[in-house]
């Protein structure tokens, strides 16, 4: 049996409507920069993190505006891949039925 967990994803508020409708899908990136500031997907997948790591991703917000925190339900942790820098992603799209908005409109932290 595989271990599953509820993990988290941070995204620009500009992506909220798309995520609510289509889920998390790197091929739909374009409304805003990625959390690290990238203008196109860094991997073919969705970056996720544990609850205790969400603060880091909120602090590095390079989207140019506020972000949302999404919970991704029931991720099989055995499917996660390391991008080579210690950040993990699921190499698949995540349907809207498996994501839920848990915090909205989190402002960028000044001076980071």
Secondary structure as GFF3:
##gff-version 3
##sequence-region A 1 112
A	DSSP	beta_strand	4	12	.	.	.	ID=ss1
A	DSSP	three_ten_helix	13	15	.	.	.	ID=ss2
A	DSSP	alpha_helix	16	22	.	.	.	ID=ss3
A	DSSP	three_ten_helix	26	28	.	.	.	ID=ss4
A	DSSP	beta_strand	46	48	.	.	.	ID=ss5
A	DSSP	three_ten_helix	51	53	.	.	.	ID=ss6
A	DSSP	alpha_helix	54	59	.	.	.	ID=ss7
A	DSSP	beta_strand	67	76	.	.	.	ID=ss8
A	DSSP	three_ten_helix	77	79	.	.	.	ID=ss9
A	DSSP	beta_strand	80	82	.	.	.	ID=ss10
A	DSSP	beta_strand	88	90	.	.	.	ID=ss11
A	DSSP	three_ten_helix	96	98	.	.	.	ID=ss12
A	DSSP	beta_strand	99	106	.	.	.	ID=ss13
###
